[in-house]
């Protein structure tokens, strides 16, 4: 029995990876471009007046969290490898 939806997701994950990546980058570029055109009426914080601040902040925070997880937290979660000899 064929899993139609599962096969479709597998195709999207393997064969169309470049197309999906391009779509996401275009979407991100459109959001940043809109931020240059649409300005907030009243900035809540000082840095809100700069276009692209929240995109750069989110990217930096995400990269920082990935490094935190990979370098600091993962060694505590993954214990030493045990030899089953």
TIMI-2910 file (N, C-alpha, C, CB; in pm, 1 decimal, decimal comma, always signed):
<rs>
+----------+----------+----------+----------+----------+----------+----------+----------+----------+----------+----------+----------+------+
!      n_x !      n_y !      n_z !     ca_x !     ca_y !     ca_z !      c_x !      c_y !      c_z !     cb_x !     cb_y !     cb_z ! resn !
+----------+----------+----------+----------+----------+----------+----------+----------+----------+----------+----------+----------+------+
!    +83,4 !   -117,4 !     +0,0 !     +0,0 !     +0,0 !     +0,0 !    +88,4 !   +124,5 !     +0,0 !    -95,2 !     -0,6 !   +121,0 !  Unk !
!    +58,4 !   +216,3 !    -85,8 !   +138,8 !   +336,3 !   -102,8 !    +85,0 !   +448,7 !    -14,4 !   +140,7 !   +379,8 !   -250,4 !  Unk !
!   +175,6 !   +517,3 !    +48,9 !   +139,9 !   +632,4 !   +130,8 !   +157,6 !   +756,8 !    +45,1 !   +226,9 !   +639,9 !   +261,3 !  Unk !
!    +49,8 !   +807,3 !    -13,5 !    +57,3 !   +917,6 !   -107,0 !   +115,5 !  +1044,3 !    -47,8 !    -77,0 !   +946,1 !   -160,3 !  Unk !
!    +66,0 !  +1083,3 !    +69,7 !   +114,7 !  +1206,0 !   +131,7 !   +258,7 !  +1189,0 !   +179,8 !    +23,9 !  +1246,6 !   +248,7 !  Unk !
!   +290,0 !  +1073,3 !   +234,8 !   +427,3 !  +1047,2 !   +279,5 !   +525,4 !  +1047,5 !   +164,5 !   +434,8 !   +914,5 !   +351,9 !  Unk !
!   +485,7 !   +989,2 !    +52,1 !   +571,4 !   +990,9 !    -66,5 !   +591,2 !  +1133,1 !   -117,4 !   +511,5 !   +903,3 !   -177,3 !  Unk !
!   +485,3 !  +1213,9 !   -112,4 !   +496,3 !  +1352,0 !   -157,9 !   +593,9 !  +1430,4 !    -70,6 !   +358,7 !  +1419,5 !   -157,4 !  Unk !
!   +583,7 !  +1412,0 !    +62,9 !   +675,7 !  +1482,0 !   +153,5 !   +819,3 !  +1436,7 !   +131,0 !   +635,7 !  +1458,2 !   +300,1 !  Unk !
!   +838,6 !  +1309,1 !   +106,5 !   +973,8 !  +1258,3 !    +80,9 !  +1029,6 !  +1318,6 !    -47,9 !   +973,4 !  +1103,7 !    +72,0 !  Unk !
!   +946,1 !  +1331,2 !   -149,7 !   +989,0 !  +1393,6 !   -275,0 !  +1026,1 !  +1539,3 !   -252,3 !   +878,8 !  +1383,1 !   -381,5 !  Unk !
!   +946,2 !  +1611,1 !   -176,3 !   +975,3 !  +1751,8 !   -149,3 !  +1104,3 !  +1766,3 !    -70,4 !   +859,7 !  +1817,1 !    -73,5 !  Unk !
!  +1129,0 !  +1674,4 !    +21,3 !  +1247,5 !  +1681,5 !   +106,6 !  +1374,8 !  +1650,4 !    +29,3 !  +1233,7 !  +1585,9 !   +223,5 !  Unk !
!  +1367,6 !  +1556,8 !    -63,7 !  +1489,3 !  +1512,3 !   -131,7 !  +1510,9 !  +1578,8 !   -267,0 !  +1485,4 !  +1363,6 !   -149,8 !  Unk !
!  +1411,9 !  +1574,6 !   -352,6 !  +1432,8 !  +1620,1 !   -490,2 !  +1414,2 !  +1769,8 !   -507,5 !  +1339,3 !  +1548,1 !   -582,2 !  Unk !
!  +1324,0 !  +1830,5 !   -431,3 !  +1292,7 !  +1972,4 !   -450,5 !  +1352,0 !  +2060,8 !   -341,0 !  +1142,4 !  +1991,8 !   -455,6 !  Unk !
!  +1459,4 !  +2017,4 !   -280,4 !  +1518,9 !  +2093,3 !   -170,5 !  +1564,2 !  +2231,9 !   -214,9 !  +1636,7 !  +2017,0 !   -112,0 !  Unk !
!  +1626,0 !  +2240,6 !   -330,2 !  +1675,3 !  +2369,9 !   -379,2 !  +1562,5 !  +2466,9 !   -408,9 !  +1759,0 !  +2350,2 !   -503,8 !  Unk !
!  +1452,4 !  +2415,6 !   -463,0 !  +1338,8 !  +2502,6 !   -494,0 !  +1275,8 !  +2557,3 !   -366,2 !  +1233,6 !  +2426,5 !   -576,5 !  Unk !
!  +1259,7 !  +2472,2 !   -265,6 !  +1202,2 !  +2518,8 !   -137,9 !  +1294,5 !  +2619,3 !    -70,2 !  +1176,2 !  +2399,5 !    -43,2 !  Unk !
!  +1424,1 !  +2593,6 !    -74,8 !  +1519,2 !  +2686,4 !    -13,7 !  +1512,5 !  +2821,6 !    -82,5 !  +1662,3 !  +2630,5 !    -20,4 !  Unk !
!  +1504,2 !  +2820,6 !   -215,5 !  +1492,8 !  +2945,2 !   -290,8 !  +1364,8 !  +3019,9 !   -254,3 !  +1496,2 !  +2916,9 !   -441,5 !  Unk !
!  +1253,6 !  +2947,3 !   -239,6 !  +1126,9 !  +3011,0 !   -200,9 !  +1136,9 !  +3075,9 !    -63,7 !  +1013,2 !  +2908,5 !   -201,5 !  Unk !
!  +1198,9 !  +3008,4 !    +30,5 !  +1212,0 !  +3065,0 !   +164,9 !  +1302,1 !  +3187,4 !   +165,7 !  +1266,3 !  +2960,4 !   +261,3 !  Unk !
!  +1411,6 !  +3185,5 !    +88,7 !  +1499,5 !  +3301,8 !    +82,4 !  +1430,3 !  +3420,1 !    +15,5 !  +1627,9 !  +3267,1 !     +7,6 !  Unk !
!  +1352,7 !  +3392,7 !    -87,7 !  +1277,2 !  +3500,1 !   -153,0 !  +1175,1 !  +3558,8 !    -56,8 !  +1207,0 !  +3448,1 !   -280,2 !  Unk !
!  +1106,9 !  +3472,8 !    +17,6 !  +1009,7 !  +3519,5 !   +116,3 !  +1077,0 !  +3606,8 !   +222,4 !   +939,4 !  +3400,0 !   +182,9 !  Unk !
!  +1193,9 !  +3565,8 !   +270,8 !  +1267,3 !  +3645,4 !   +368,9 !  +1309,7 !  +3779,8 !   +310,0 !  +1390,2 !  +3568,6 !   +418,5 !  Unk !
!  +1356,0 !  +3779,9 !   +186,3 !  +1396,5 !  +3904,8 !   +121,8 !  +1277,4 !  +3998,7 !   +103,9 !  +1461,7 !  +3876,0 !    -14,1 !  Unk !
!  +1160,7 !  +3943,0 !    +72,3 !  +1040,7 !  +4026,2 !    +59,1 !  +1004,1 !  +4088,0 !   +193,3 !   +922,5 !  +3943,3 !     +4,6 !  Unk !
!  +1013,1 !  +4009,8 !   +300,8 !   +981,8 !  +4064,7 !   +434,0 !  +1076,8 !  +4177,3 !   +472,4 !   +987,7 !  +3954,3 !   +539,9 !  Unk !
!  +1205,2 !  +4160,9 !   +442,3 !  +1301,7 !  +4266,9 !   +473,1 !  +1274,7 !  +4389,6 !   +386,3 !  +1446,8 !  +4216,7 !   +451,8 !  Unk !
!  +1241,0 !  +4370,2 !   +259,4 !  +1211,5 !  +4482,6 !   +170,5 !  +1086,7 !  +4558,0 !   +216,7 !  +1192,9 !  +4433,1 !    +26,3 !  Unk !
!   +986,4 !  +4485,3 !   +262,6 !   +865,8 !  +4550,4 !   +314,1 !   +898,9 !  +4634,4 !   +436,7 !   +758,1 !  +4445,8 !   +348,8 !  Unk !
!   +994,0 !  +4588,4 !   +515,6 !  +1032,7 !  +4662,1 !   +635,1 !  +1096,2 !  +4796,2 !   +599,4 !  +1129,2 !  +4579,2 !   +719,3 !  Unk !
!  +1156,4 !  +4809,3 !   +480,6 !  +1211,7 !  +4937,3 !   +438,4 !  +1102,8 !  +5033,5 !   +395,0 !  +1310,7 !  +4917,2 !   +325,5 !  Unk !
!   +989,0 !  +4982,1 !   +349,2 !   +880,5 !  +5065,4 !   +298,4 !   +781,5 !  +5101,3 !   +409,1 !   +808,0 !  +4994,1 !   +184,2 !  Unk !
!   +742,9 !  +5004,7 !   +488,4 !   +643,6 !  +5024,3 !   +593,7 !   +716,8 !  +5054,7 !   +723,7 !   +551,5 !  +4898,9 !   +609,2 !  Unk !
!   +694,6 !  +5172,4 !   +776,4 !   +759,4 !  +5213,0 !   +900,6 !   +658,1 !  +5206,8 !  +1015,0 !   +819,3 !  +5355,9 !   +887,6 !  Unk !
!   +703,1 !  +5172,2 !  +1135,1 !   +609,5 !  +5172,8 !  +1247,7 !   +564,8 !  +5315,3 !  +1279,6 !   +674,0 !  +5108,1 !  +1371,9 !  Unk !
!   +440,7 !  +5328,1 !  +1320,5 !   +386,7 !  +5460,3 !  +1352,9 !   +459,1 !  +5520,1 !  +1472,8 !   +235,7 !  +5451,5 !  +1381,2 !  Unk !
!   +472,9 !  +5439,9 !  +1575,2 !   +542,1 !  +5484,6 !  +1696,1 !   +633,9 !  +5372,2 !  +1740,4 !   +441,1 !  +5523,8 !  +1810,0 !  Unk !
!   +763,7 !  +5397,8 !  +1737,8 !   +859,7 !  +5294,0 !  +1774,3 !   +854,1 !  +5268,8 !  +1924,6 !  +1002,7 !  +5333,9 !  +1731,1 !  Unk !
!   +843,1 !  +5143,4 !  +1959,4 !   +837,3 !  +5105,4 !  +2101,0 !   +975,7 !  +5114,2 !  +2165,8 !   +780,8 !  +4962,5 !  +2116,1 !  Unk !
!  +1076,0 !  +5071,1 !  +2093,0 !  +1213,2 !  +5074,6 !  +2142,1 !  +1295,9 !  +5162,0 !  +2048,9 !  +1273,5 !  +4931,1 !  +2152,2 !  Unk !
!  +1414,7 !  +5199,5 !  +2093,8 !  +1499,2 !  +5289,2 !  +2014,0 !  +1539,4 !  +5225,5 !  +1881,2 !  +1624,4 !  +5327,8 !  +2092,8 !  Unk !
!  +1568,9 !  +5096,8 !  +1882,3 !  +1617,5 !  +5031,1 !  +1761,1 !  +1506,0 !  +4993,9 !  +1663,9 !  +1694,4 !  +4907,6 !  +1798,1 !  Unk !
!  +1381,2 !  +5013,3 !  +1700,4 !  +1270,0 !  +4984,2 !  +1609,6 !  +1268,2 !  +5075,5 !  +1487,3 !  +1138,7 !  +4996,5 !  +1683,6 !  Unk !
!  +1334,2 !  +5187,4 !  +1495,3 !  +1331,4 !  +5280,4 !  +1382,2 !  +1420,6 !  +5234,5 !  +1267,7 !  +1373,9 !  +5418,9 !  +1427,6 !  Unk !
!  +1512,5 !  +5141,7 !  +1293,5 !  +1603,7 !  +5094,0 !  +1189,6 !  +1539,2 !  +4979,7 !  +1111,7 !  +1737,9 !  +5048,3 !  +1251,4 !  Unk !
!  +1534,8 !  +4991,5 !   +978,6 !  +1476,3 !  +4883,8 !   +898,4 !  +1560,1 !  +4756,3 !   +907,9 !  +1463,3 !  +4927,5 !   +751,7 !  Unk !
!  +1494,2 !  +4644,2 !   +923,4 !  +1561,9 !  +4516,2 !   +929,0 !  +1616,5 !  +4479,4 !  +1065,3 !  +1671,4 !  +4515,3 !   +832,3 !  Unk !
!  +1591,7 !  +4561,8 !  +1167,7 !  +1647,0 !  +4532,3 !  +1299,4 !  +1594,5 !  +4400,3 !  +1353,8 !  +1614,6 !  +4644,8 !  +1396,5 !  Unk !
!  +1464,6 !  +4377,7 !  +1345,4 !  +1407,3 !  +4257,2 !  +1404,7 !  +1448,8 !  +4132,5 !  +1327,5 !  +1255,2 !  +4267,6 !  +1409,3 !  Unk !
!  +1470,5 !  +4143,2 !  +1197,9 !  +1517,3 !  +4028,0 !  +1121,6 !  +1659,7 !  +3991,5 !  +1162,7 !  +1510,8 !  +4056,8 !   +970,3 !  Unk !
!  +1744,5 !  +4092,4 !  +1176,3 !  +1882,9 !  +4068,0 !  +1216,5 !  +1887,4 !  +4016,8 !  +1360,4 !  +1967,4 !  +4196,9 !  +1202,1 !  Unk !
!  +1804,6 !  +4072,9 !  +1447,2 !  +1798,6 !  +4028,7 !  +1586,4 !  +1755,7 !  +3882,8 !  +1594,1 !  +1702,1 !  +4117,0 !  +1667,3 !  Unk !
!  +1652,4 !  +3845,6 !  +1517,9 !  +1603,2 !  +3707,3 !  +1519,8 !  +1707,7 !  +3610,9 !  +1466,1 !  +1474,4 !  +3695,1 !  +1438,0 !  Unk !
!  +1777,0 !  +3649,4 !  +1359,1 !  +1881,5 !  +3563,5 !  +1303,6 !  +1995,0 !  +3544,9 !  +1403,5 !  +1935,4 !  +3622,3 !  +1172,6 !  Unk !
!  +2038,8 !  +3652,8 !  +1465,0 !  +2146,5 !  +3643,4 !  +1564,0 !  +2107,4 !  +3559,8 !  +1684,2 !  +2187,2 !  +3781,3 !  +1609,9 !  Unk !
!  +1984,9 !  +3577,8 !  +1732,1 !  +1938,4 !  +3501,2 !  +1847,5 !  +1927,4 !  +3352,8 !  +1813,0 !  +1802,7 !  +3554,6 !  +1896,5 !  Unk !
!  +1880,3 !  +3321,9 !  +1692,7 !  +1867,8 !  +3183,0 !  +1651,1 !  +2004,0 !  +3116,0 !  +1639,3 !  +1793,7 !  +3174,3 !  +1518,6 !  Unk !
!  +2098,4 !  +3183,9 !  +1577,0 !  +2233,1 !  +3127,8 !  +1564,1 !  +2295,8 !  +3110,1 !  +1701,7 !  +2321,9 !  +3218,3 !  +1475,7 !  Unk !
!  +2274,5 !  +3206,5 !  +1790,5 !  +2326,5 !  +3193,9 !  +1926,6 !  +2267,2 !  +3076,1 !  +2001,7 !  +2300,2 !  +3320,3 !  +2003,3 !  Unk !
!  +2138,2 !  +3053,1 !  +1985,9 !  +2074,3 !  +2938,8 !  +2052,8 !  +2124,2 !  +2806,0 !  +1997,0 !  +1922,2 !  +2946,9 !  +2038,2 !  Unk !
!  +2149,2 !  +2800,4 !  +1867,1 !  +2201,9 !  +2676,8 !  +1807,9 !  +2340,5 !  +2647,9 !  +1862,9 !  +2206,5 !  +2686,9 !  +1653,6 !  Unk !
!  +2426,8 !  +2749,1 !  +1869,0 !  +2560,1 !  +2728,3 !  +1924,6 !  +2553,2 !  +2691,6 !  +2072,1 !  +2645,4 !  +2853,2 !  +1905,7 !  Unk !
!  +2463,7 !  +2754,4 !  +2146,6 !  +2447,3 !  +2720,7 !  +2287,1 !  +2408,8 !  +2574,5 !  +2303,5 !  +2342,5 !  +2810,4 !  +2351,5 !  Unk !
!  +2315,8 !  +2529,0 !  +2224,2 !  +2271,7 !  +2390,7 !  +2233,3 !  +2381,2 !  +2294,6 !  +2190,3 !  +2147,6 !  +2369,4 !  +2148,7 !  Unk !
!  +2448,7 !  +2325,3 !  +2082,8 !  +2548,6 !  +2233,8 !  +2028,6 !  +2673,0 !  +2225,3 !  +2115,5 !  +2587,0 !  +2276,3 !  +1889,3 !  Unk !
!  +2719,7 !  +2337,2 !  +2165,4 !  +2847,8 !  +2339,3 !  +2235,1 !  +2833,0 !  +2315,2 !  +2385,9 !  +2917,0 !  +2472,1 !  +2211,0 !  Unk !
!  +2731,8 !  +2372,9 !  +2447,7 !  +2722,6 !  +2366,7 !  +2593,0 !  +2627,5 !  +2257,6 !  +2641,2 !  +2678,2 !  +2500,0 !  +2647,2 !  Unk !
!  +2509,8 !  +2249,5 !  +2584,8 !  +2407,2 !  +2160,9 !  +2639,1 !  +2418,3 !  +2018,5 !  +2586,2 !  +2270,6 !  +2215,6 !  +2607,7 !  Unk !
!  +2454,4 !  +1999,3 !  +2459,3 !  +2458,8 !  +1865,6 !  +2402,2 !  +2556,1 !  +1771,5 !  +2474,3 !  +2496,3 !  +1874,8 !  +2257,5 !  Unk !
!  +2674,9 !  +1815,5 !  +2517,4 !  +2761,9 !  +1721,5 !  +2590,0 !  +2700,2 !  +1669,9 !  +2720,5 !  +2894,3 !  +1788,2 !  +2620,7 !  Unk !
!  +2611,7 !  +1747,1 !  +2781,7 !  +2546,7 !  +1697,9 !  +2902,9 !  +2437,8 !  +1596,3 !  +2870,6 !  +2487,7 !  +1814,0 !  +2982,0 !  Unk !
!  +2371,0 !  +1613,8 !  +2757,0 !  +2263,4 !  +1523,7 !  +2718,6 !  +2318,2 !  +1392,5 !  +2664,8 !  +2173,6 !  +1589,5 !  +2614,9 !  Unk !
!  +2417,6 !  +1401,8 !  +2577,2 !  +2476,9 !  +1282,7 !  +2516,9 !  +2591,7 !  +1237,2 !  +2604,5 !  +2525,3 !  +1310,2 !  +2371,3 !  Unk !
!  +2574,1 !  +1122,6 !  +2665,4 !  +2679,5 !  +1069,9 !  +2752,3 !  +2790,7 !  +1006,3 !  +2672,1 !  +2622,4 !   +968,8 !  +2849,9 !  Unk !
!  +2891,2 !   +956,7 !  +2741,2 !  +3001,4 !   +889,3 !  +2670,3 !  +2951,7 !   +760,6 !  +2605,2 !  +3118,5 !   +858,3 !  +2767,3 !  Unk !
!  +3015,8 !   +727,0 !  +2494,2 !  +2977,9 !   +605,5 !  +2423,6 !  +3023,0 !   +484,3 !  +2503,2 !  +3038,3 !   +603,0 !  +2281,9 !  Unk !
!  +2934,2 !   +388,2 !  +2515,6 !  +2966,5 !   +266,7 !  +2590,5 !  +3008,3 !   +158,1 !  +2493,1 !  +2846,0 !   +219,9 !  +2676,5 !  Unk !
!  +3108,4 !    +84,5 !  +2532,6 !  +3156,6 !    -25,2 !  +2450,2 !  +3086,8 !   -152,9 !  +2494,3 !  +3311,3 !    -39,5 !  +2460,0 !  Unk !
!  +3023,2 !   -222,9 !  +2400,5 !  +2946,4 !   -342,0 !  +2434,2 !  +3024,0 !   -469,9 !  +2409,3 !  +2818,5 !   -344,6 !  +2355,7 !  Unk !
!  +3153,3 !   -466,7 !  +2429,2 !  +3234,2 !   -587,5 !  +2406,7 !  +3203,8 !   -688,1 !  +2510,3 !  +3382,6 !   -556,9 !  +2406,8 !  Unk !
+----------+----------+----------+----------+----------+----------+----------+----------+----------+----------+----------+----------+------+
</rs>
